[in-house]
Every structure is written in C-alpha cells, then in structure tokens.
Amino acid sequence: MSRPALEPNAAYEHAHLIARDLLDDLRRQLDEMAKPDSDNIRWRHARTMNQINAQLSDVAELVDQLNIRNR
C-alpha cells in the first residue's frame, strides 16, 4: 500500500500556528515577570533576561533568514 503524497503546506501552517502560540505565551510570561523597579531583582534575574534575549535573537535571525530566502 502506497503512502499519500504529503505537501509541506499543512506542516508549515501547523508549525506557524505553534510559533504564534509560543510567542503569545512568551509575551504573557514576560508581562508577569518582576518589573525592573522591583526591590526583588537580583543579578541572576539580569543574567537570565540576557540569556533569554540571546536565544530570542537567535530565533529572530532564523526567521529573518527564512524570510530572505522566500523573497
């Protein structure tokens, strides 16, 4: 029995929706984090935010590369 031919569109759409959900969740979580003027901020919080920013920067670069290839 042969497999049906798969097209990438459905997989791409599914992955795109997941990425949007993840972005929404990240935004919500960032909004819930301690504010910069909080008395509870420690150096570990700053280090963690820098790690988050570095990883998000990598993701943004991947998206940018994909967009450049699609132009």
Number of C-alpha atoms within 10 A of each C-alpha: 3 4 5 6 6 8 8 9 9 10 11 11 11 11 12 12 12 12 12 11 12 12 12 12 12 12 11 11 10 12 10 9 9 12 11 10 7 8 8 9 12 9 8 9 14 12 11 11 13 12 12 12 12 12 12 12 12 12 12 12 12 12 12 12 11 11 10 9 8 7 5
